[in-house]
Amino acid sequence: MDETTRPPVRLQAISSKPLSLKDTQVHIDEFLSDLKSHNAFAKGLDSTTTSQLEKLSKALREERAREQKARR
């Protein structure tokens, strides 16, 4: 089978743990930063994925701000 026609690897979670909004945002921001730095010169950087992750990060930031405001 040609290398370019192989299907993507299927990943299945075997465990999970809950994360706070803050921890989730930190992990997403770190992943996004890493993705951008590794793909800075790659032609195939998927801007849709990057854009969705940036929107998710922004939404988490806004949700955290709302929660902090509600606690006051």
All heavy atoms as TSV, in Angstrom:
chain	resi	resn	atom	element	x	y	z
A	1	MET	N	N	0.846	-1.175	0.000
A	1	MET	CA	C	0.000	0.000	0.000
A	1	MET	C	C	0.898	1.246	0.000
A	1	MET	O	O	1.858	1.334	0.742
A	1	MET	CB	C	-0.894	-0.029	1.233
A	1	MET	CG	C	-1.886	1.094	1.282
A	1	MET	SD	S	-2.978	0.975	2.726
A	1	MET	CE	C	-4.433	0.402	1.917
A	2	ASP	N	N	0.567	2.167	-0.827
A	2	ASP	CA	C	1.338	3.407	-0.937
A	2	ASP	C	C	1.233	4.204	0.360
A	2	ASP	O	O	0.198	4.248	1.004
A	2	ASP	CB	C	0.798	4.231	-2.115
A	2	ASP	CG	C	1.645	5.448	-2.397
A	2	ASP	OD1	O	2.750	5.555	-1.818
A	2	ASP	OD2	O	1.225	6.289	-3.196
A	3	GLU	N	N	2.320	4.819	0.764
A	3	GLU	CA	C	2.402	5.587	2.008
A	3	GLU	C	C	1.335	6.687	2.065
A	3	GLU	O	O	0.808	6.983	3.129
A	3	GLU	CB	C	3.789	6.216	2.072
A	3	GLU	CG	C	4.560	6.288	3.334
A	3	GLU	CD	C	4.316	5.314	4.445
A	3	GLU	OE1	O	4.532	4.113	4.302
A	3	GLU	OE2	O	3.924	5.794	5.512
A	4	THR	N	N	1.023	7.301	0.952
A	4	THR	CA	C	0.076	8.417	0.960
A	4	THR	C	C	-1.380	7.969	1.049
A	4	THR	O	O	-2.248	8.790	1.269
A	4	THR	CB	C	0.252	9.282	-0.300
A	4	THR	OG1	O	0.033	8.459	-1.454
A	4	THR	CG2	C	1.623	9.905	-0.362
A	5	THR	N	N	-1.659	6.681	0.879
A	5	THR	CA	C	-3.043	6.226	0.920
A	5	THR	C	C	-3.406	5.511	2.212
A	5	THR	O	O	-4.478	4.952	2.322
A	5	THR	CB	C	-3.338	5.282	-0.260
A	5	THR	OG1	O	-2.464	4.159	-0.190
A	5	THR	CG2	C	-3.169	6.001	-1.585
A	6	ARG	N	N	-2.534	5.534	3.182
A	6	ARG	CA	C	-2.829	4.891	4.464
A	6	ARG	C	C	-3.860	5.709	5.236
A	6	ARG	O	O	-3.752	6.933	5.302
A	6	ARG	CB	C	-1.576	4.761	5.310
A	6	ARG	CG	C	-0.684	3.674	4.838
A	6	ARG	CD	C	0.360	3.385	5.872
A	6	ARG	NE	N	1.100	2.211	5.450
A	6	ARG	CZ	C	2.207	1.818	5.984
A	6	ARG	NH1	N	2.723	2.504	6.977
A	6	ARG	NH2	N	2.816	0.737	5.550
A	7	PRO	N	N	-4.802	5.033	5.855
A	7	PRO	CA	C	-5.780	5.773	6.670
A	7	PRO	C	C	-5.107	6.308	7.931
A	7	PRO	O	O	-4.088	5.777	8.371
A	7	PRO	CB	C	-6.823	4.717	7.009
A	7	PRO	CG	C	-6.118	3.417	6.860
A	7	PRO	CD	C	-5.043	3.619	5.821
A	8	PRO	N	N	-5.671	7.348	8.529
A	8	PRO	CA	C	-5.078	7.897	9.756
A	8	PRO	C	C	-5.176	6.901	10.908
A	8	PRO	O	O	-6.029	6.013	10.915
A	8	PRO	CB	C	-5.922	9.139	10.038
A	8	PRO	CG	C	-7.169	8.955	9.264
A	8	PRO	CD	C	-6.862	8.043	8.119
A	9	VAL	N	N	-4.310	7.059	11.856
A	9	VAL	CA	C	-4.303	6.206	13.036
A	9	VAL	C	C	-5.552	6.499	13.860
A	9	VAL	O	O	-5.927	7.652	14.046
A	9	VAL	CB	C	-3.038	6.487	13.892
A	9	VAL	CG1	C	-3.069	5.695	15.182
A	9	VAL	CG2	C	-1.789	6.192	13.093
A	10	ARG	N	N	-6.197	5.461	14.341
A	10	ARG	CA	C	-7.369	5.626	15.204
A	10	ARG	C	C	-6.910	5.632	16.656
A	10	ARG	O	O	-6.237	4.718	17.105
A	10	ARG	CB	C	-8.356	4.506	14.978
A	10	ARG	CG	C	-9.007	4.574	13.626
A	10	ARG	CD	C	-10.082	3.556	13.578
A	10	ARG	NE	N	-11.272	4.160	14.151
A	10	ARG	CZ	C	-12.482	4.011	13.647
A	10	ARG	NH1	N	-12.666	3.271	12.600
A	10	ARG	NH2	N	-13.506	4.593	14.212
A	11	LEU	N	N	-7.277	6.651	17.370
A	11	LEU	CA	C	-6.929	6.772	18.782
A	11	LEU	C	C	-8.182	6.558	19.617
A	11	LEU	O	O	-9.249	7.064	19.287
A	11	LEU	CB	C	-6.354	8.146	19.089
A	11	LEU	CG	C	-5.081	8.528	18.341
A	11	LEU	CD1	C	-4.693	9.949	18.681
A	11	LEU	CD2	C	-3.963	7.576	18.658
A	12	GLN	N	N	-8.034	5.803	20.681
A	12	GLN	CA	C	-9.154	5.572	21.578
A	12	GLN	C	C	-8.683	5.805	23.009
A	12	GLN	O	O	-7.693	5.213	23.447
A	12	GLN	CB	C	-9.678	4.151	21.417
A	12	GLN	CG	C	-10.909	3.890	22.230
A	12	GLN	CD	C	-11.506	2.524	21.933
A	12	GLN	OE1	O	-11.010	1.784	21.097
A	12	GLN	NE2	N	-12.569	2.204	22.628
A	13	ALA	N	N	-9.397	6.661	23.704
A	13	ALA	CA	C	-9.039	6.962	25.092
A	13	ALA	C	C	-9.309	5.751	25.965
A	13	ALA	O	O	-10.346	5.105	25.846
A	13	ALA	CB	C	-9.845	8.150	25.585
A	14	ILE	N	N	-8.362	5.447	26.839
A	14	ILE	CA	C	-8.555	4.326	27.759
A	14	ILE	C	C	-8.877	4.817	29.168
A	14	ILE	O	O	-9.299	4.045	30.012
A	14	ILE	CB	C	-7.335	3.383	27.781
A	14	ILE	CG1	C	-6.064	4.136	28.138
A	14	ILE	CG2	C	-7.192	2.673	26.463
A	14	ILE	CD1	C	-4.860	3.254	28.350
A	15	SER	N	N	-8.684	6.103	29.394
A	15	SER	CA	C	-9.055	6.692	30.672
A	15	SER	C	C	-9.210	8.195	30.475
A	15	SER	O	O	-8.778	8.748	29.471
A	15	SER	CB	C	-8.002	6.403	31.746
A	15	SER	OG	O	-6.804	7.067	31.454
A	16	SER	N	N	-9.812	8.823	31.445
A	16	SER	CA	C	-9.969	10.274	31.386
A	16	SER	C	C	-10.039	10.819	32.808
A	16	SER	O	O	-10.273	10.081	33.760
A	16	SER	CB	C	-11.234	10.653	30.617
A	16	SER	OG	O	-12.381	10.208	31.316
A	17	LYS	N	N	-9.817	12.117	32.904
A	17	LYS	CA	C	-9.964	12.778	34.192
A	17	LYS	C	C	-10.500	14.180	33.929
A	17	LYS	O	O	-10.160	14.793	32.914
A	17	LYS	CB	C	-8.644	12.833	34.964
A	17	LYS	CG	C	-7.590	13.707	34.349
A	17	LYS	CD	C	-6.352	13.784	35.234
A	17	LYS	CE	C	-5.378	14.804	34.657
A	17	LYS	NZ	N	-4.243	15.026	35.527
A	18	PRO	N	N	-11.340	14.676	34.820
A	18	PRO	CA	C	-11.892	16.013	34.610
A	18	PRO	C	C	-10.815	17.090	34.783
A	18	PRO	O	O	-9.887	16.924	35.572
A	18	PRO	CB	C	-12.968	16.132	35.689
A	18	PRO	CG	C	-12.674	15.066	36.683
A	18	PRO	CD	C	-11.846	14.024	36.006
A	19	LEU	N	N	-10.953	18.153	34.014
A	19	LEU	CA	C	-10.037	19.293	34.109
A	19	LEU	C	C	-10.840	20.551	34.388
A	19	LEU	O	O	-11.963	20.700	33.907
A	19	LEU	CB	C	-9.281	19.498	32.791
A	19	LEU	CG	C	-8.231	18.487	32.386
A	19	LEU	CD1	C	-7.707	18.804	30.994
A	19	LEU	CD2	C	-7.087	18.474	33.367
A	20	SER	N	N	-10.255	21.449	35.113
A	20	SER	CA	C	-10.892	22.744	35.334
A	20	SER	C	C	-10.825	23.540	34.036
A	20	SER	O	O	-10.059	23.222	33.125
A	20	SER	CB	C	-10.172	23.503	36.454
A	20	SER	OG	O	-8.875	23.886	36.013
A	21	LEU	N	N	-11.633	24.592	33.961
A	21	LEU	CA	C	-11.595	25.451	32.777
A	21	LEU	C	C	-10.201	26.040	32.589
A	21	LEU	O	O	-9.691	26.114	31.469
A	21	LEU	CB	C	-12.619	26.580	32.895
A	21	LEU	CG	C	-14.079	26.206	32.736
A	21	LEU	CD1	C	-14.971	27.411	33.027
A	21	LEU	CD2	C	-14.348	25.679	31.348
A	22	LYS	N	N	-9.582	26.431	33.695
A	22	LYS	CA	C	-8.248	27.035	33.626
A	22	LYS	C	C	-7.231	26.039	33.079
A	22	LYS	O	O	-6.459	26.365	32.173
A	22	LYS	CB	C	-7.811	27.504	35.009
A	22	LYS	CG	C	-6.456	28.153	35.026
A	22	LYS	CD	C	-6.074	28.607	36.422
A	22	LYS	CE	C	-4.704	29.253	36.422
A	22	LYS	NZ	N	-4.313	29.692	37.754
A	23	ASP	N	N	-7.234	24.811	33.618
A	23	ASP	CA	C	-6.289	23.795	33.146
A	23	ASP	C	C	-6.536	23.442	31.677
A	23	ASP	O	O	-5.608	23.264	30.908
A	23	ASP	CB	C	-6.379	22.529	34.002
A	23	ASP	CG	C	-5.820	22.731	35.400
A	23	ASP	OD1	O	-5.042	23.681	35.600
A	23	ASP	OD2	O	-6.176	21.937	36.289
A	24	THR	N	N	-7.808	23.349	31.309
A	24	THR	CA	C	-8.150	23.042	29.921
A	24	THR	C	C	-7.628	24.126	28.995
A	24	THR	O	O	-7.027	23.835	27.957
A	24	THR	CB	C	-9.678	22.901	29.768
A	24	THR	OG1	O	-10.149	21.899	30.658
A	24	THR	CG2	C	-10.050	22.528	28.350
A	25	GLN	N	N	-7.841	25.367	29.380
A	25	GLN	CA	C	-7.380	26.481	28.552
A	25	GLN	C	C	-5.861	26.482	28.433
A	25	GLN	O	O	-5.316	26.692	27.356
A	25	GLN	CB	C	-7.860	27.806	29.120
A	25	GLN	CG	C	-7.448	28.982	28.247
A	25	GLN	CD	C	-7.856	30.318	28.831
A	25	GLN	OE1	O	-8.478	30.366	29.885
A	25	GLN	NE2	N	-7.501	31.370	28.151
A	26	VAL	N	N	-5.175	26.208	29.526
A	26	VAL	CA	C	-3.709	26.159	29.503
A	26	VAL	C	C	-3.228	25.071	28.535
A	26	VAL	O	O	-2.339	25.305	27.722
A	26	VAL	CB	C	-3.138	25.927	30.920
A	26	VAL	CG1	C	-1.667	25.571	30.872
A	26	VAL	CG2	C	-3.350	27.159	31.787
A	27	HIS	N	N	-3.831	23.896	28.624
A	27	HIS	CA	C	-3.433	22.795	27.735
A	27	HIS	C	C	-3.702	23.121	26.263
A	27	HIS	O	O	-2.873	22.846	25.396
A	27	HIS	CB	C	-4.153	21.498	28.122
A	27	HIS	CG	C	-3.642	20.872	29.370
A	27	HIS	ND1	N	-2.383	20.333	29.480
A	27	HIS	CD2	C	-4.225	20.693	30.582
A	27	HIS	CE1	C	-2.210	19.850	30.694
A	27	HIS	NE2	N	-3.318	20.061	31.385
A	28	ILE	N	N	-4.856	23.713	25.990
A	28	ILE	CA	C	-5.187	24.071	24.603
A	28	ILE	C	C	-4.231	25.136	24.091
A	28	ILE	O	O	-3.731	25.053	22.963
A	28	ILE	CB	C	-6.649	24.534	24.486
A	28	ILE	CG1	C	-7.571	23.328	24.675
A	28	ILE	CG2	C	-6.912	25.202	23.137
A	28	ILE	CD1	C	-9.029	23.679	24.764
A	29	ASP	N	N	-3.954	26.147	24.913
A	29	ASP	CA	C	-3.033	27.208	24.494
A	29	ASP	C	C	-1.626	26.663	24.245
A	29	ASP	O	O	-0.972	27.052	23.276
A	29	ASP	CB	C	-2.989	28.329	25.531
A	29	ASP	CG	C	-4.262	29.155	25.555
A	29	ASP	OD1	O	-5.050	29.084	24.586
A	29	ASP	OD2	O	-4.483	29.870	26.547
A	30	GLU	N	N	-1.166	25.743	25.102
A	30	GLU	CA	C	0.155	25.143	24.903
A	30	GLU	C	C	0.184	24.308	23.623
A	30	GLU	O	O	1.143	24.361	22.858
A	30	GLU	CB	C	0.535	24.275	26.104
A	30	GLU	CG	C	0.891	25.063	27.333
A	30	GLU	CD	C	1.129	24.185	28.552
A	30	GLU	OE1	O	0.921	22.947	28.471
A	30	GLU	OE2	O	1.509	24.738	29.596
A	31	PHE	N	N	-0.869	23.530	23.411
A	31	PHE	CA	C	-0.945	22.714	22.198
A	31	PHE	C	C	-0.957	23.591	20.959
A	31	PHE	O	O	-0.256	23.329	19.980
A	31	PHE	CB	C	-2.197	21.828	22.223
A	31	PHE	CG	C	-2.372	21.011	20.981
A	31	PHE	CD1	C	-1.662	19.835	20.799
A	31	PHE	CD2	C	-3.240	21.419	19.983
A	31	PHE	CE1	C	-1.810	19.080	19.647
A	31	PHE	CE2	C	-3.397	20.680	18.825
A	31	PHE	CZ	C	-2.685	19.507	18.654
A	32	LEU	N	N	-1.755	24.654	20.991
A	32	LEU	CA	C	-1.852	25.570	19.856
A	32	LEU	C	C	-0.512	26.242	19.578
A	32	LEU	O	O	-0.091	26.345	18.419
A	32	LEU	CB	C	-2.930	26.611	20.145
A	32	LEU	CG	C	-3.401	27.498	19.024
A	32	LEU	CD1	C	-3.872	26.684	17.833
A	32	LEU	CD2	C	-4.530	28.388	19.508
A	33	SER	N	N	0.178	26.665	20.611
A	33	SER	CA	C	1.491	27.280	20.448
A	33	SER	C	C	2.480	26.295	19.842
A	33	SER	O	O	3.231	26.635	18.923
A	33	SER	CB	C	1.996	27.773	21.802
A	33	SER	OG	O	3.291	28.275	21.701
A	34	ASP	N	N	2.461	25.069	20.354
A	34	ASP	CA	C	3.336	24.023	19.831
A	34	ASP	C	C	3.006	23.707	18.374
A	34	ASP	O	O	3.895	23.567	17.542
A	34	ASP	CB	C	3.215	22.775	20.698
A	34	ASP	CG	C	4.266	21.742	20.378
A	34	ASP	OD1	O	5.453	22.118	20.289
A	34	ASP	OD2	O	3.905	20.562	20.219
A	35	LEU	N	N	1.724	23.612	18.066
A	35	LEU	CA	C	1.290	23.335	16.696
A	35	LEU	C	C	1.781	24.423	15.741
A	35	LEU	O	O	2.323	24.133	14.680
A	35	LEU	CB	C	-0.233	23.240	16.641
A	35	LEU	CG	C	-0.863	22.992	15.271
A	35	LEU	CD1	C	-0.520	21.601	14.765
A	35	LEU	CD2	C	-2.370	23.183	15.342
A	36	LYS	N	N	1.607	25.660	16.153
A	36	LYS	CA	C	2.034	26.776	15.299
A	36	LYS	C	C	3.550	26.792	15.112
A	36	LYS	O	O	4.033	27.046	14.025
A	36	LYS	CB	C	1.569	28.106	15.886
A	36	LYS	CG	C	0.093	28.342	15.720
A	36	LYS	CD	C	-0.310	29.665	16.349
A	36	LYS	CE	C	-1.772	29.944	16.184
A	36	LYS	NZ	N	-2.163	31.205	16.814
A	37	SER	N	N	4.302	26.515	16.173
A	37	SER	CA	C	5.761	26.556	16.056
A	37	SER	C	C	6.285	25.418	15.183
A	37	SER	O	O	7.236	25.603	14.430
A	37	SER	CB	C	6.421	26.526	17.426
A	37	SER	OG	O	6.240	25.273	18.044
A	38	HIS	N	N	5.676	24.239	15.274
A	38	HIS	CA	C	6.129	23.111	14.467
A	38	HIS	C	C	5.683	23.206	13.011
A	38	HIS	O	O	6.338	22.681	12.125
A	38	HIS	CB	C	5.633	21.789	15.057
A	38	HIS	CG	C	6.433	21.341	16.215
A	38	HIS	ND1	N	6.111	21.696	17.507
A	38	HIS	CD2	C	7.548	20.597	16.293
A	38	HIS	CE1	C	7.002	21.173	18.326
A	38	HIS	NE2	N	7.886	20.504	17.619
A	39	ASN	N	N	4.571	23.870	12.783
A	39	ASN	CA	C	4.034	23.951	11.425
A	39	ASN	C	C	4.232	25.320	10.792
A	39	ASN	O	O	3.615	25.626	9.784
A	39	ASN	CB	C	2.541	23.602	11.417
A	39	ASN	CG	C	2.302	22.142	11.693
A	39	ASN	OD1	O	3.034	21.298	11.209
A	39	ASN	ND2	N	1.284	21.848	12.464
A	40	ALA	N	N	5.071	26.138	11.389
A	40	ALA	CA	C	5.253	27.496	10.891
A	40	ALA	C	C	5.704	27.524	9.438
A	40	ALA	O	O	5.313	28.404	8.674
A	40	ALA	CB	C	6.260	28.250	11.759
A	41	PHE	N	N	6.499	26.542	9.050
A	41	PHE	CA	C	7.026	26.551	7.691
A	41	PHE	C	C	6.380	25.472	6.820
A	41	PHE	O	O	6.746	25.321	5.655
A	41	PHE	CB	C	8.540	26.370	7.718
A	41	PHE	CG	C	9.218	27.464	8.495
A	41	PHE	CD1	C	9.728	27.214	9.761
A	41	PHE	CD2	C	9.310	28.743	7.991
A	41	PHE	CE1	C	10.331	28.219	10.503
A	41	PHE	CE2	C	9.915	29.751	8.725
A	41	PHE	CZ	C	10.428	29.494	9.978
A	42	ALA	N	N	5.442	24.739	7.390
A	42	ALA	CA	C	4.777	23.683	6.618
A	42	ALA	C	C	3.698	24.301	5.737
A	42	ALA	O	O	2.962	25.180	6.155
A	42	ALA	CB	C	4.164	22.655	7.556
A	43	LYS	N	N	3.612	23.825	4.522
A	43	LYS	CA	C	2.612	24.355	3.600
A	43	LYS	C	C	1.210	23.881	3.963
A	43	LYS	O	O	0.236	24.550	3.682
A	43	LYS	CB	C	2.932	23.920	2.173
A	43	LYS	CG	C	4.187	24.535	1.621
A	43	LYS	CD	C	4.434	24.063	0.204
A	43	LYS	CE	C	5.722	24.656	-0.327
A	43	LYS	NZ	N	6.021	24.184	-1.671
A	44	GLY	N	N	1.111	22.734	4.591
A	44	GLY	CA	C	-0.192	22.135	4.837
A	44	GLY	C	C	-0.800	22.441	6.187
A	44	GLY	O	O	-1.628	21.675	6.658
A	45	LEU	N	N	-0.416	23.525	6.819
A	45	LEU	CA	C	-0.996	23.868	8.109
A	45	LEU	C	C	-2.494	24.053	7.946
A	45	LEU	O	O	-2.946	24.856	7.147
A	45	LEU	CB	C	-0.372	25.132	8.680
A	45	LEU	CG	C	-0.934	25.630	10.008
A	45	LEU	CD1	C	-0.747	24.575	11.092
A	45	LEU	CD2	C	-0.266	26.916	10.405
A	46	ASP	N	N	-3.246	23.287	8.695
A	46	ASP	CA	C	-4.698	23.334	8.599
A	46	ASP	C	C	-5.215	24.529	9.391
A	46	ASP	O	O	-5.325	24.485	10.612
A	46	ASP	CB	C	-5.295	22.030	9.126
A	46	ASP	CG	C	-6.788	21.934	8.892
A	46	ASP	OD1	O	-7.391	22.934	8.466
A	46	ASP	OD2	O	-7.335	20.853	9.142
A	47	SER	N	N	-5.538	25.600	8.695
A	47	SER	CA	C	-5.981	26.820	9.366
A	47	SER	C	C	-7.343	26.633	10.024
A	47	SER	O	O	-7.667	27.325	10.987
A	47	SER	CB	C	-6.018	27.988	8.381
A	47	SER	OG	O	-6.925	27.722	7.338
A	48	THR	N	N	-8.149	25.690	9.530
A	48	THR	CA	C	-9.450	25.432	10.145
A	48	THR	C	C	-9.261	24.907	11.564
A	48	THR	O	O	-9.928	25.368	12.497
A	48	THR	CB	C	-10.248	24.411	9.312
A	48	THR	OG1	O	-10.377	24.905	7.990
A	48	THR	CG2	C	-11.604	24.157	9.903
A	49	THR	N	N	-8.366	23.954	11.735
A	49	THR	CA	C	-8.095	23.391	13.059
A	49	THR	C	C	-7.568	24.475	13.990
A	49	THR	O	O	-8.024	24.612	15.126
A	49	THR	CB	C	-7.085	22.242	12.965
A	49	THR	OG1	O	-7.603	21.251	12.083
A	49	THR	CG2	C	-6.796	21.637	14.316
A	50	THR	N	N	-6.616	25.250	13.521
A	50	THR	CA	C	-6.043	26.328	14.326
A	50	THR	C	C	-7.120	27.326	14.719
A	50	THR	O	O	-7.209	27.736	15.880
A	50	THR	CB	C	-4.920	27.031	13.541
A	50	THR	OG1	O	-3.967	26.059	13.144
A	50	THR	CG2	C	-4.241	28.094	14.376
A	51	SER	N	N	-7.956	27.687	13.774
A	51	SER	CA	C	-9.018	28.650	14.030
A	51	SER	C	C	-10.004	28.121	15.071
A	51	SER	O	O	-10.408	28.855	15.982
A	51	SER	CB	C	-9.756	28.965	12.725
A	51	SER	OG	O	-10.869	29.780	12.960
A	52	GLN	N	N	-10.387	26.861	14.972
A	52	GLN	CA	C	-11.318	26.273	15.928
A	52	GLN	C	C	-10.713	26.207	17.331
A	52	GLN	O	O	-11.395	26.468	18.321
A	52	GLN	CB	C	-11.756	24.882	15.467
A	52	GLN	CG	C	-12.610	24.900	14.216
A	52	GLN	CD	C	-13.907	25.673	14.415
A	52	GLN	OE1	O	-14.573	25.524	15.430
A	52	GLN	NE2	N	-14.249	26.510	13.456
A	53	LEU	N	N	-9.430	25.868	17.413
A	53	LEU	CA	C	-8.767	25.830	18.718
A	53	LEU	C	C	-8.676	27.231	19.325
A	53	LEU	O	O	-8.830	27.399	20.534
A	53	LEU	CB	C	-7.379	25.205	18.602
A	53	LEU	CG	C	-7.358	23.698	18.374
A	53	LEU	CD1	C	-5.944	23.240	18.028
A	53	LEU	CD2	C	-7.875	22.959	19.589
A	54	GLU	N	N	-8.421	28.236	18.500
A	54	GLU	CA	C	-8.371	29.611	18.999
A	54	GLU	C	C	-9.741	30.052	19.499
A	54	GLU	O	O	-9.854	30.708	20.535
A	54	GLU	CB	C	-7.868	30.551	17.908
A	54	GLU	CG	C	-6.386	30.388	17.627
A	54	GLU	CD	C	-5.903	31.140	16.399
A	54	GLU	OE1	O	-6.743	31.604	15.593
A	54	GLU	OE2	O	-4.684	31.250	16.236
A	55	LYS	N	N	-10.800	29.670	18.782
A	55	LYS	CA	C	-12.158	30.005	19.224
A	55	LYS	C	C	-12.492	29.302	20.538
A	55	LYS	O	O	-13.113	29.894	21.424
A	55	LYS	CB	C	-13.176	29.606	18.156
A	55	LYS	CG	C	-13.152	30.495	16.934
A	55	LYS	CD	C	-14.158	30.023	15.901
A	55	LYS	CE	C	-14.085	30.840	14.640
A	55	LYS	NZ	N	-15.041	30.359	13.621
A	56	LEU	N	N	-12.089	28.042	20.674
A	56	LEU	CA	C	-12.323	27.301	21.904
A	56	LEU	C	C	-11.588	27.953	23.068
A	56	LEU	O	O	-12.144	28.125	24.155
A	56	LEU	CB	C	-11.881	25.846	21.742
A	56	LEU	CG	C	-11.984	24.960	22.976
A	56	LEU	CD1	C	-13.416	24.911	23.507
A	56	LEU	CD2	C	-11.475	23.564	22.669
A	57	SER	N	N	-10.349	28.334	22.849
A	57	SER	CA	C	-9.564	28.986	23.892
A	57	SER	C	C	-10.226	30.297	24.333
A	57	SER	O	O	-10.330	30.586	25.529
A	57	SER	CB	C	-8.146	29.245	23.394
A	57	SER	OG	O	-7.382	29.888	24.384
A	58	LYS	N	N	-10.695	31.065	23.368
A	58	LYS	CA	C	-11.365	32.333	23.674
A	58	LYS	C	C	-12.654	32.076	24.458
A	58	LYS	O	O	-12.940	32.775	25.432
A	58	LYS	CB	C	-11.683	33.085	22.387
A	58	LYS	CG	C	-12.364	34.410	22.613
A	58	LYS	CD	C	-12.686	35.111	21.309
A	58	LYS	CE	C	-13.460	36.395	21.580
A	58	LYS	NZ	N	-13.949	37.002	20.342
A	59	ALA	N	N	-13.417	31.072	24.063
A	59	ALA	CA	C	-14.663	30.747	24.761
A	59	ALA	C	C	-14.387	30.310	26.199
A	59	ALA	O	O	-15.123	30.684	27.122
A	59	ALA	CB	C	-15.421	29.659	24.005
A	60	LEU	N	N	-13.333	29.532	26.402
A	60	LEU	CA	C	-12.970	29.112	27.758
A	60	LEU	C	C	-12.568	30.309	28.610
A	60	LEU	O	O	-12.920	30.401	29.786
A	60	LEU	CB	C	-11.833	28.089	27.715
A	60	LEU	CG	C	-12.199	26.706	27.181
A	60	LEU	CD1	C	-10.938	25.885	26.959
A	60	LEU	CD2	C	-13.149	26.001	28.123
A	61	ARG	N	N	-11.817	31.231	28.015
A	61	ARG	CA	C	-11.411	32.442	28.723
A	61	ARG	C	C	-12.643	33.250	29.161
A	61	ARG	O	O	-12.735	33.723	30.294
A	61	ARG	CB	C	-10.520	33.293	27.812
A	61	ARG	CG	C	-9.362	33.914	28.498
A	61	ARG	CD	C	-8.413	34.657	27.557
A	61	ARG	NE	N	-7.562	33.743	26.810
A	61	ARG	CZ	C	-7.562	33.607	25.487
A	61	ARG	NH1	N	-8.348	34.348	24.742
A	61	ARG	NH2	N	-6.771	32.756	24.887
A	62	GLU	N	N	-13.604	33.379	28.228
A	62	GLU	CA	C	-14.826	34.124	28.540
A	62	GLU	C	C	-15.644	33.423	29.615
A	62	GLU	O	O	-16.194	34.077	30.507
A	62	GLU	CB	C	-15.657	34.310	27.266
A	62	GLU	CG	C	-15.018	35.243	26.261
A	62	GLU	CD	C	-15.714	35.241	24.910
A	62	GLU	OE1	O	-16.649	34.433	24.697
A	62	GLU	OE2	O	-15.312	36.046	24.045
A	63	GLU	N	N	-15.738	32.101	29.555
A	63	GLU	CA	C	-16.471	31.331	30.556
A	63	GLU	C	C	-15.832	31.486	31.929
A	63	GLU	O	O	-16.524	31.658	32.935
A	63	GLU	CB	C	-16.527	29.859	30.155
A	63	GLU	CG	C	-17.256	28.977	31.127
A	63	GLU	CD	C	-18.746	29.250	31.212
A	63	GLU	OE1	O	-19.298	29.830	30.265
A	63	GLU	OE2	O	-19.353	28.902	32.236
A	64	ARG	N	N	-14.512	31.433	31.991
A	64	ARG	CA	C	-13.813	31.632	33.262
A	64	ARG	C	C	-14.084	33.018	33.822
A	64	ARG	O	O	-14.301	33.182	35.025
A	64	ARG	CB	C	-12.308	31.430	33.092
A	64	ARG	CG	C	-11.919	29.977	33.006
A	64	ARG	CD	C	-10.425	29.786	32.950
A	64	ARG	NE	N	-9.761	30.385	34.098
A	64	ARG	CZ	C	-8.610	31.039	34.032
A	64	ARG	NH1	N	-7.979	31.170	32.890
A	64	ARG	NH2	N	-8.066	31.541	35.112
A	65	ALA	N	N	-14.085	34.029	32.945
A	65	ALA	CA	C	-14.346	35.403	33.391
A	65	ALA	C	C	-15.766	35.518	33.953
A	65	ALA	O	O	-15.975	36.166	34.983
A	65	ALA	CB	C	-14.150	36.380	32.236
A	66	ARG	N	N	-16.736	34.874	33.286
A	66	ARG	CA	C	-18.118	34.894	33.784
A	66	ARG	C	C	-18.217	34.203	35.148
A	66	ARG	O	O	-18.902	34.682	36.048
A	66	ARG	CB	C	-19.064	34.225	32.792
A	66	ARG	CG	C	-19.459	35.099	31.629
A	66	ARG	CD	C	-20.618	34.503	30.856
A	66	ARG	NE	N	-20.279	33.233	30.222
A	66	ARG	CZ	C	-19.771	33.098	29.009
A	66	ARG	NH1	N	-19.538	34.166	28.277
A	66	ARG	NH2	N	-19.489	31.902	28.517
A	67	GLU	N	N	-17.542	33.062	35.297
A	67	GLU	CA	C	-17.577	32.349	36.581
A	67	GLU	C	C	-16.942	33.178	37.690
A	67	GLU	O	O	-17.455	33.225	38.811
A	67	GLU	CB	C	-16.857	31.007	36.462
A	67	GLU	CG	C	-17.686	29.941	35.796
A	67	GLU	CD	C	-17.019	28.575	35.849
A	67	GLU	OE1	O	-15.895	28.444	36.403
A	67	GLU	OE2	O	-17.626	27.634	35.334
A	68	GLN	N	N	-15.810	33.826	37.387
A	68	GLN	CA	C	-15.135	34.634	38.403
A	68	GLN	C	C	-16.005	35.845	38.784
A	68	GLN	O	O	-16.063	36.225	39.945
A	68	GLN	CB	C	-13.770	35.074	37.906
A	68	GLN	CG	C	-12.775	33.932	37.846
A	68	GLN	CD	C	-11.457	34.340	37.195
A	68	GLN	OE1	O	-11.343	35.417	36.623
A	68	GLN	NE2	N	-10.473	33.457	37.270
A	69	LYS	N	N	-16.690	36.414	37.797
A	69	LYS	CA	C	-17.557	37.557	38.059
A	69	LYS	C	C	-18.752	37.133	38.920
A	69	LYS	O	O	-19.173	37.868	39.810
A	69	LYS	CB	C	-18.039	38.150	36.741
A	69	LYS	CG	C	-18.779	39.450	36.870
A	69	LYS	CD	C	-19.127	40.005	35.516
A	69	LYS	CE	C	-19.850	41.310	35.641
A	69	LYS	NZ	N	-20.217	41.874	34.333
A	70	ALA	N	N	-19.279	35.942	38.670
A	70	ALA	CA	C	-20.432	35.454	39.431
A	70	ALA	C	C	-20.065	35.151	40.877
A	70	ALA	O	O	-20.910	35.251	41.767
A	70	ALA	CB	C	-20.992	34.189	38.772
A	71	ARG	N	N	-18.814	34.804	41.153
A	71	ARG	CA	C	-18.364	34.510	42.511
A	71	ARG	C	C	-18.231	35.758	43.363
A	71	ARG	O	O	-18.236	35.689	44.581
A	71	ARG	CB	C	-17.024	33.798	42.481
A	71	ARG	CG	C	-17.116	32.391	41.960
A	71	ARG	CD	C	-15.769	31.736	41.974
A	71	ARG	NE	N	-15.816	30.469	41.266
A	71	ARG	CZ	C	-14.772	29.840	40.777
A	71	ARG	NH1	N	-13.578	30.362	40.918
A	71	ARG	NH2	N	-14.908	28.705	40.150
A	72	ARG	N	N	-18.074	36.891	42.730
A	72	ARG	CA	C	-17.855	38.154	43.479
A	72	ARG	C	C	-19.116	38.710	44.007
A	72	ARG	O	O	-20.162	38.579	43.879
A	72	ARG	CB	C	-17.177	39.184	42.579
A	72	ARG	CG	C	-15.781	38.760	42.244
A	72	ARG	CD	C	-15.126	39.749	41.330
A	72	ARG	NE	N	-13.860	39.202	40.886
A	72	ARG	CZ	C	-13.158	39.679	39.900
A	72	ARG	NH1	N	-13.581	40.731	39.243
A	72	ARG	NH2	N	-12.035	39.150	39.562
